[in-house]
Amino acid sequence: MISSRSTSLPATKNARAAAIAIGVSSGAVRALSEILPLLPRHFPLPVLIVVHLPPGEKSALVDCFEGKCQIAIREAEDKDPIVDGTIYFAPPDYHLLVEADRRLSLSSEEPVLFSRPSIDVLFESAADVYGAALIGIILTGASNDGAGGLKAIVAAGGTALVQRPDLAQASEMPQAALDACPNALVLTLPQIANYLQQTVA
């Protein structure tokens, strides 16, 4: 069942937000294309993204979005300092984590839920660092990855957004996230983009 909270957005901005973490799998390019290009040129938060990618292949995500977006886009590198107004994509076959000093790290530890990069790994490490200042977003995907991580974000006081499962290209991942976090905001892709714009306005 879709939460009644999916029909309205918060009236005030999330003044405490310091970072955004997004997890997405099947249908990622289409879903992200409805969100990332709408972030304004002076968007003040870093955006950390895990997309399930096949190992051993170069990611085309940066090339795909660089010309569409108004803010900087890069593939995350080990020990990168997290810079505001920048989108970071996890590279293929590496977990992406946030360190206590707000740098990124890459790990080749075992896959989690058959995934490396794992959404749960990013979300849990980011929740440890950002706590209530983190916005976690789960989009379309055909696995359970991200549900546990989103629950960790909520437990740390952060904000949870979930794409409406009935409108997702693959509903399993957002539905699993919603089952784990029944009080998450359940939004369409345009509503998620609008929320992110409003939350830092």
Protein Blocks (a to p, Z undefined) as FASTA:
>chain_A
ZZfklmpccfbdcfkbcbdcddddehklmmmmmmmmmpcfklcbdcdddddddehiacfk
lmmmmmmpmbdcddddehiacdehiacdddehiacdddfkopacddfbdceehiacdfkl
mmmmmmmmnmmmpccdddddddfehjlmmmmmmmnopacddddfklgfblklmmmmmmmm
mmbccddfklmmmmmmmmmZZ
